[in-house]
Amino acid sequence: MAQLLYFPDLDTKSTQLDFLQNKLVELDSTVQQLNEKIGHNLTALQTQSSRMLTQQTTCATNEQLQKELQALTPRKEKSLPIVQTSYQSSTPNRFGGGWLVIQQRYDGLLSFQRSWNAYRDGFGSVLREFWIGLQRVHRMTSARTHELVVELEDFSGNYVYARYREFEVGCGKDLYPLKKVGGYTGTASDGLKFTMMDLNNDADGNDN
């Protein structure tokens, strides 16, 4: 009769192997759950980041505009209205963010042949064509140093610009002259006293 041999070490190793296999299954399940959770969180993070970037792009000009104009609104004289705008200029794309748009013209539907008072106080709609107003520009630029970017593009897509590292517009009693312009690139022109259809203050008698 054949005799069965018993090796106790084999049972122990088999038990250990089963235990390790069960642990591997548990770990694999845990890893899968963590991967799913990470994937969900990553998707949520990407969505939130995209929303934040969109809001930043939309609100950068608006926040800057509100801070600048609210800080400069006079307390002892008639206040100019605070302009609310969500307008997005091409300027942030070419020159970085944080630019305050003071004038926009693109289709010619709004007449810029305006009176002195209109140019002083501002006119138009910030959702289309507008001019922010000379008094506002004067208050901003006289408070601290500002940069100026002037962008021009025709209907054929030809684009030129002038960028000034600092500029300042004078006060109304001096007819809002361009008092300071410096550190520019691109095209530039001399600073002249501001001129409109009913008050010619520069040397050119034809074009205002």
Backbone bond lengths (Angstrom), bond angles and torsions (degrees), N, CA, C in turn:
res aa  C-N    CA-C-N  psi(-1)  N-CA   C-N-CA  omega(-1)  CA-C   N-CA-C  phi
1 M - - - 1.461 - - 1.516 108.40 -
2 A 1.344 114.06 131.80 1.465 118.63 -178.29 1.510 109.90 -69.87
3 Q 1.287 116.58 145.86 1.455 122.37 -177.50 1.532 108.88 -107.20
4 L 1.353 116.08 127.54 1.465 120.88 179.62 1.524 109.66 -80.55
5 L 1.293 114.49 135.59 1.460 119.53 179.60 1.535 109.43 -99.51
6 Y 1.299 120.03 137.98 1.464 124.55 -178.19 1.527 109.27 -116.66
7 F 1.289 114.76 124.41 1.467 120.46 178.75 1.533 108.25 -117.07
8 P 1.302 119.76 98.63 1.467 122.38 -176.60 1.529 113.06 -58.96
9 D 1.321 117.97 -29.93 1.469 120.16 -179.65 1.518 111.76 -63.24
10 L 1.340 116.52 -32.62 1.466 119.44 -179.20 1.516 111.18 -66.06
11 D 1.341 118.00 -40.60 1.465 120.63 177.90 1.525 111.07 -62.76
12 T 1.301 115.24 -40.48 1.474 119.50 179.86 1.521 111.08 -63.68
13 K 1.314 115.60 -44.01 1.465 119.72 -179.83 1.517 111.36 -66.89
14 S 1.353 115.73 -37.25 1.461 119.18 178.44 1.520 110.79 -64.37
15 T 1.321 115.12 -41.70 1.473 119.66 178.43 1.525 110.72 -63.63
16 Q 1.320 115.08 -42.46 1.461 119.23 178.69 1.525 111.35 -63.55
17 L 1.334 115.98 -39.54 1.459 120.29 179.22 1.520 110.99 -64.23
18 D 1.353 115.63 -43.54 1.469 119.06 177.50 1.525 111.18 -61.00
19 F 1.324 114.78 -41.66 1.466 119.79 179.80 1.534 111.30 -61.51
20 L 1.343 114.70 -45.30 1.462 119.31 -179.84 1.524 111.76 -65.55
21 Q 1.336 116.54 -38.45 1.458 119.70 178.21 1.529 111.26 -63.52
22 N 1.347 115.58 -41.23 1.467 119.33 177.43 1.530 111.27 -63.00
23 K 1.326 115.46 -40.36 1.456 119.54 178.35 1.525 111.44 -64.05
24 L 1.341 115.89 -39.74 1.461 119.62 177.81 1.517 111.44 -62.32
25 V 1.340 115.77 -40.16 1.465 119.69 177.94 1.527 110.11 -62.72
26 E 1.349 115.64 -43.97 1.460 119.65 179.43 1.528 111.28 -63.25
27 L 1.339 115.41 -44.07 1.465 119.47 179.34 1.519 111.44 -63.47
28 D 1.327 116.70 -40.56 1.458 120.46 178.72 1.524 110.79 -61.86
29 S 1.335 116.37 -41.16 1.460 120.46 178.01 1.525 110.99 -64.69
30 T 1.342 115.39 -41.37 1.470 119.69 178.90 1.523 111.43 -64.05
31 V 1.342 116.04 -42.95 1.466 120.62 178.88 1.522 110.92 -61.54
32 Q 1.332 116.67 -41.77 1.461 120.12 178.72 1.524 111.26 -62.59
33 Q 1.338 116.43 -42.06 1.459 120.00 178.47 1.527 111.38 -63.81
34 L 1.350 115.24 -42.36 1.466 119.19 178.28 1.518 111.52 -64.44
35 N 1.332 116.77 -40.43 1.462 120.22 177.73 1.522 111.41 -61.10
36 E 1.333 115.89 -42.42 1.460 119.56 178.49 1.529 111.05 -63.92
37 K 1.337 116.06 -41.46 1.460 120.29 179.63 1.520 111.35 -65.95
38 I 1.343 115.65 -43.15 1.469 120.03 178.19 1.522 110.53 -62.79
39 G 1.336 116.08 -42.74 1.459 119.51 178.67 1.512 111.89 -61.66
40 H 1.337 116.30 -41.19 1.467 120.38 178.22 1.525 110.99 -64.24
41 N 1.356 116.24 -45.28 1.463 120.26 179.72 1.521 111.56 -64.84
42 L 1.338 116.59 -38.21 1.459 120.38 179.40 1.520 110.78 -64.54
43 T 1.329 116.31 -42.46 1.466 119.97 177.59 1.521 110.90 -61.84
44 A 1.338 116.20 -44.11 1.464 120.31 178.87 1.521 111.14 -63.49
45 L 1.354 116.60 -40.18 1.460 121.12 179.34 1.519 111.18 -65.15
46 Q 1.331 117.01 -43.08 1.459 120.46 178.48 1.522 111.18 -63.08
47 T 1.334 116.33 -40.71 1.462 120.22 178.48 1.522 111.01 -63.67
48 Q 1.337 116.36 -45.34 1.459 120.56 179.99 1.521 111.22 -65.59
49 S 1.341 117.16 -40.55 1.464 120.76 178.32 1.517 110.81 -62.06
50 S 1.325 116.35 -41.79 1.459 120.32 178.60 1.521 110.90 -62.61
51 R 1.337 116.42 -41.82 1.466 119.76 178.31 1.520 111.40 -64.09
52 M 1.337 116.34 -41.93 1.463 120.39 -179.60 1.518 111.45 -64.43
53 L 1.338 116.94 -41.09 1.459 120.37 178.53 1.517 110.89 -64.38
54 T 1.337 116.21 -40.64 1.460 120.05 178.35 1.520 110.70 -63.69
55 Q 1.330 116.91 -44.26 1.457 120.71 179.56 1.519 111.12 -65.58
56 Q 1.335 116.68 -38.38 1.456 120.20 178.22 1.515 111.05 -61.43
57 T 1.328 115.64 -47.02 1.460 120.25 -179.54 1.513 111.06 -61.80
58 T 1.343 116.36 -41.02 1.459 120.87 -177.31 1.518 112.15 -72.36
59 C 1.329 116.88 -37.33 1.461 120.38 -169.50 1.524 114.21 -98.29
60 A 1.346 117.46 -9.40 1.461 118.43 -175.65 1.513 111.66 -56.70
61 T 1.330 117.80 -51.23 1.455 121.68 -179.95 1.516 110.46 -64.69
62 N 1.317 116.70 -40.38 1.458 120.94 -177.77 1.523 111.42 -62.77
63 E 1.332 118.59 -47.24 1.453 122.39 -179.12 1.525 111.02 -64.36
64 Q 1.309 116.29 -42.76 1.450 120.12 179.07 1.516 110.24 -62.54
65 L 1.328 115.95 -42.78 1.458 121.11 179.90 1.519 110.74 -61.42
66 Q 1.307 117.93 -47.33 1.456 121.24 -178.55 1.525 111.37 -63.16
67 K 1.328 118.08 -45.50 1.457 121.25 -178.38 1.525 111.31 -63.08
68 E 1.339 115.42 -45.54 1.462 119.40 -177.88 1.525 111.10 -63.30
69 L 1.325 115.93 -49.96 1.459 119.35 -173.32 1.521 112.55 -74.71
70 Q 1.318 118.58 -36.03 1.459 120.48 177.24 1.520 110.99 -64.92
71 A 1.330 116.75 -38.44 1.460 120.56 179.64 1.519 111.92 -68.72
72 L 1.336 116.25 -28.31 1.459 120.51 -174.68 1.518 113.48 -99.55
73 T 1.329 118.52 -3.72 1.459 120.83 179.80 1.523 109.57 -65.81
74 P 1.334 118.92 124.64 1.468 121.31 -177.22 1.522 111.54 -67.56
75 R 1.318 116.64 152.27 1.458 122.28 -178.65 1.528 112.30 -101.34
76 K 1.321 118.47 -23.45 1.462 121.12 -173.26 1.517 113.39 -109.80
77 E 1.323 117.51 9.76 1.447 121.00 176.89 1.512 108.55 -140.81
78 K 1.306 115.87 170.87 1.458 120.21 -178.57 1.521 109.85 -58.96
79 S 1.324 115.39 125.78 1.462 120.31 -176.25 1.513 111.20 -82.36
80 L 1.318 115.26 141.96 1.455 119.80 170.77 1.513 108.37 -78.40
81 P 1.325 118.33 146.33 1.466 119.63 -179.42 1.520 111.20 -64.57
82 I 1.326 115.52 143.31 1.458 120.96 176.21 1.520 108.75 -77.24
83 V 1.318 116.82 128.77 1.458 121.11 -178.88 1.517 109.45 -83.16
84 Q 1.312 117.01 127.91 1.454 122.13 174.84 1.526 108.02 -103.13
85 T 1.331 116.84 126.80 1.456 118.69 -177.11 1.513 112.11 -145.73
86 S 1.320 115.69 141.52 1.465 121.05 170.73 1.522 109.09 -115.74
87 Y 1.325 115.48 18.06 1.458 120.93 -176.93 1.518 111.19 -64.57
88 Q 1.318 117.47 135.83 1.458 123.53 177.89 1.521 109.26 -109.73
89 S 1.318 115.26 117.73 1.455 120.26 178.89 1.518 110.24 -89.28
90 S 1.341 115.53 161.05 1.461 119.39 172.62 1.520 110.62 -73.76
91 T 1.341 117.44 -15.04 1.456 121.52 -177.17 1.523 113.58 -56.28
92 P 1.368 119.74 -46.46 1.462 117.71 179.28 1.518 114.40 -57.90
93 N 1.331 117.80 -28.49 1.454 120.65 179.85 1.521 111.72 -72.94
94 R 1.340 117.08 -33.74 1.466 120.67 -175.73 1.527 112.39 -93.02
95 F 1.319 117.33 -32.45 1.458 120.36 -171.90 1.526 113.68 -124.26
96 G 1.324 118.38 11.70 1.454 120.87 -177.80 1.523 111.38 92.49
97 G 1.331 117.22 174.26 1.458 121.65 -175.82 1.519 112.81 -87.85
98 G 1.348 114.90 -179.35 1.455 121.27 175.26 1.510 115.60 83.60
99 W 1.326 118.34 20.14 1.459 121.14 -179.48 1.525 110.51 -94.52
100 L 1.319 115.92 139.56 1.455 123.18 175.33 1.522 108.55 -98.14
101 V 1.324 117.80 119.61 1.463 122.00 -178.83 1.521 108.78 -81.08
102 I 1.325 117.66 121.73 1.462 120.67 -179.51 1.526 112.23 -105.48
103 Q 1.323 118.22 -18.95 1.466 120.70 176.50 1.520 109.70 -153.15
104 Q 1.343 115.10 141.59 1.465 120.61 176.72 1.520 109.22 -140.96
105 R 1.313 115.48 126.03 1.465 121.94 173.44 1.524 107.67 -135.92
106 Y 1.343 116.02 131.94 1.460 116.81 -179.61 1.518 114.22 -148.35
107 D 1.335 120.08 -21.04 1.464 118.78 -179.84 1.524 113.37 -127.33
108 G 1.329 118.24 -7.30 1.454 121.40 176.62 1.514 115.47 76.08
109 L 1.331 118.20 7.59 1.464 120.30 -178.71 1.526 112.08 -72.85
110 L 1.316 117.12 -26.73 1.462 121.09 177.98 1.520 109.37 -96.42
111 S 1.322 116.06 126.49 1.459 120.33 178.98 1.524 110.20 -74.18
112 F 1.322 115.99 130.81 1.453 121.51 174.88 1.526 111.36 -101.44
113 Q 1.311 117.15 9.28 1.459 121.99 171.94 1.520 107.10 -81.41
114 R 1.308 116.43 86.64 1.458 122.40 -172.18 1.527 111.41 -123.36
115 S 1.318 114.22 167.19 1.457 121.38 -179.73 1.527 111.09 -80.28
116 W 1.319 114.31 171.94 1.456 120.99 177.48 1.527 111.53 -57.89
117 N 1.318 117.02 -46.22 1.468 120.76 -178.89 1.526 111.93 -61.96
118 A 1.339 116.57 -38.77 1.466 120.40 -179.87 1.524 110.87 -64.49
119 Y 1.326 116.75 -43.99 1.462 119.11 179.03 1.524 111.69 -70.86
120 R 1.309 117.01 -28.85 1.464 119.66 176.92 1.534 111.13 -68.36
121 D 1.343 116.52 -44.39 1.466 121.11 -172.60 1.524 113.70 -93.47
122 G 1.341 117.60 -21.01 1.461 120.83 -177.44 1.518 111.94 99.02
123 F 1.336 116.25 156.96 1.462 121.10 -178.72 1.521 109.59 -159.60
124 G 1.344 115.28 169.63 1.458 121.78 178.06 1.520 112.28 90.03
125 S 1.315 115.77 -173.08 1.463 123.10 -179.93 1.519 109.31 -118.85
126 V 1.326 116.27 132.49 1.464 119.60 -179.42 1.522 112.02 -67.98
127 L 1.333 117.31 -12.94 1.460 120.08 176.33 1.522 111.58 -83.36
128 R 1.345 116.55 -12.10 1.467 119.78 178.66 1.533 108.54 -133.60
129 E 1.318 117.96 -115.29 1.460 121.32 177.86 1.527 109.20 -98.42
130 F 1.329 116.20 143.50 1.466 118.52 -179.56 1.525 111.11 -163.80
131 W 1.321 113.90 164.98 1.461 123.41 169.95 1.521 106.68 -131.22
132 I 1.329 117.82 129.11 1.457 121.50 -170.54 1.523 113.64 -74.94
133 G 1.319 117.81 -24.62 1.460 120.74 178.86 1.519 112.82 114.35
134 L 1.337 115.58 134.82 1.460 120.90 -177.04 1.522 113.01 -65.94
135 Q 1.333 116.05 -37.74 1.460 118.21 -178.37 1.524 111.25 -63.86
136 R 1.318 117.24 -38.20 1.465 120.52 176.99 1.533 111.06 -65.58
137 V 1.333 115.65 -44.88 1.466 119.15 179.80 1.526 110.32 -62.08
138 H 1.333 116.21 -40.76 1.472 119.87 178.00 1.523 111.22 -60.87
139 R 1.328 117.06 -46.85 1.466 120.28 -178.02 1.526 111.70 -63.64
140 M 1.321 116.27 -40.12 1.461 119.06 179.61 1.519 111.76 -66.88
141 T 1.322 116.29 -50.16 1.464 119.66 -172.49 1.519 112.75 -74.95
142 S 1.332 117.81 -22.23 1.461 119.54 177.31 1.526 111.80 -83.68
143 A 1.342 117.00 -15.67 1.466 120.54 -179.24 1.523 111.84 -78.98
144 R 1.317 117.42 -39.15 1.466 121.74 178.60 1.521 108.60 -161.48
145 T 1.326 116.25 172.90 1.459 121.18 -176.87 1.523 111.10 -69.87
146 H 1.322 116.19 134.13 1.459 122.56 175.66 1.523 109.70 -127.79
147 E 1.326 115.53 153.78 1.460 121.73 169.79 1.523 109.14 -94.71
148 L 1.325 115.23 157.86 1.458 120.85 177.74 1.521 109.20 -132.35
149 V 1.328 116.00 131.94 1.458 122.11 172.72 1.522 108.28 -122.33
150 V 1.320 116.20 126.54 1.467 122.05 175.89 1.521 107.31 -112.53
151 E 1.326 116.95 120.57 1.460 122.30 -179.24 1.524 109.89 -113.77
152 L 1.317 115.89 134.32 1.462 122.21 178.53 1.523 109.27 -130.34
153 E 1.319 116.05 131.01 1.461 120.98 178.29 1.523 108.81 -144.08
154 D 1.342 117.07 127.81 1.459 119.80 -179.77 1.523 110.41 -88.71
155 F 1.334 115.55 179.10 1.460 120.02 -175.69 1.528 112.50 -70.77
156 S 1.331 117.05 -11.17 1.465 120.81 176.22 1.525 112.04 -91.27
157 G 1.330 116.48 -0.41 1.457 120.52 178.84 1.514 114.68 89.21
158 N 1.329 118.10 7.66 1.458 120.95 177.43 1.532 109.15 -75.10
159 Y 1.315 116.56 124.75 1.467 122.02 -171.77 1.526 110.82 -121.61
160 V 1.326 116.03 133.70 1.464 122.35 172.72 1.524 107.93 -137.55
161 Y 1.326 115.56 161.80 1.461 118.50 179.27 1.521 110.16 -151.95
162 A 1.307 114.38 162.01 1.459 122.00 170.44 1.520 107.50 -132.85
163 R 1.315 116.18 129.65 1.469 120.79 178.95 1.522 109.57 -121.65
164 Y 1.332 115.18 127.81 1.456 121.85 179.81 1.529 108.97 -116.18
165 R 1.308 117.03 131.58 1.461 120.32 -178.97 1.522 112.42 -71.46
166 E 1.305 117.73 -24.04 1.456 120.94 174.53 1.520 109.56 -150.79
167 F 1.326 114.92 145.72 1.453 119.77 173.81 1.517 109.48 -156.86
168 E 1.325 115.17 155.63 1.462 120.73 179.96 1.516 109.38 -147.07
169 V 1.322 115.95 135.60 1.458 122.75 176.41 1.519 108.22 -102.49
170 G 1.339 116.24 133.34 1.455 121.54 -178.67 1.518 112.84 -72.53
171 C 1.324 116.14 -177.27 1.459 121.77 -174.32 1.525 111.68 -86.27
172 G 1.337 115.08 171.50 1.457 121.12 -176.58 1.514 113.78 -65.46
173 K 1.322 117.75 -36.05 1.469 119.43 -178.13 1.525 111.70 -66.60
174 D 1.341 116.32 -22.10 1.467 121.36 175.68 1.522 111.92 -98.01
175 L 1.333 116.69 10.70 1.472 123.75 177.88 1.529 112.19 69.15
176 Y 1.301 116.59 34.14 1.465 123.69 174.76 1.536 113.62 49.13
177 P 1.326 118.42 56.65 1.473 118.99 177.87 1.527 110.82 -73.62
178 L 1.306 115.32 157.59 1.460 120.80 172.99 1.526 106.79 -81.30
179 K 1.326 116.65 95.72 1.457 121.73 -170.41 1.522 113.20 -76.76
180 K 1.319 116.19 -34.32 1.464 118.77 -173.20 1.522 110.21 -140.78
181 V 1.328 116.24 127.01 1.460 122.40 173.62 1.522 106.92 -141.89
182 G 1.321 116.94 126.95 1.452 117.86 -179.01 1.512 112.98 -156.12
183 G 1.323 115.13 154.95 1.456 122.17 175.87 1.507 113.56 63.29
184 Y 1.322 116.88 55.83 1.467 119.81 -174.96 1.521 112.58 -105.16
185 T 1.318 114.65 158.65 1.461 123.32 170.17 1.521 107.66 -129.71
186 G 1.316 116.96 158.20 1.464 120.44 -177.99 1.512 110.63 87.98
187 T 1.326 116.00 -145.52 1.458 121.04 178.27 1.512 110.04 -95.03
188 A 1.322 116.66 154.26 1.463 121.16 -178.30 1.517 109.76 -148.32
189 S 1.330 116.32 161.27 1.461 121.73 176.41 1.511 108.93 -136.50
190 D 1.342 116.25 165.26 1.458 120.77 -179.90 1.528 110.66 -71.46
191 G 1.331 115.98 151.17 1.458 119.88 176.11 1.520 110.11 -77.09
192 L 1.319 116.86 122.15 1.458 122.29 179.95 1.515 110.02 -119.68
193 K 1.298 117.77 158.14 1.450 121.17 171.78 1.518 109.11 -63.50
194 F 1.314 115.80 143.04 1.458 119.77 -174.15 1.520 110.49 -68.45
195 T 1.354 115.43 136.67 1.458 122.60 -174.63 1.516 110.22 -130.29
196 M 1.335 115.61 141.56 1.462 120.42 176.41 1.522 108.86 -139.59
197 M 1.332 117.31 -173.90 1.456 121.78 -169.30 1.529 113.12 -63.59
198 D 1.345 118.04 -31.61 1.457 119.45 -175.09 1.522 113.28 -106.67
199 L 1.344 117.90 5.69 1.455 120.54 179.04 1.517 109.22 -153.88
200 N 1.335 116.37 103.04 1.459 122.32 -176.23 1.521 108.99 -93.07
201 N 1.334 116.54 113.24 1.457 120.92 -175.61 1.522 113.90 -111.81
202 D 1.353 117.75 -5.24 1.461 118.40 -178.86 1.525 110.09 -106.05
203 A 1.329 114.84 -176.18 1.458 119.93 -174.64 1.512 113.01 -82.51
204 D 1.315 117.59 -12.33 1.459 121.53 -178.50 1.520 109.12 -89.45
205 G 1.313 116.94 114.32 1.456 120.70 -177.13 1.501 114.11 -81.93
206 N 1.339 118.39 -7.65 1.461 121.52 -175.18 1.524 112.95 -102.80
207 D 1.332 116.56 -53.20 1.464 120.65 -173.73 1.519 110.84 -101.79
208 N 1.340 116.49 129.50 1.463 121.88 178.16 1.520 109.78 -119.52
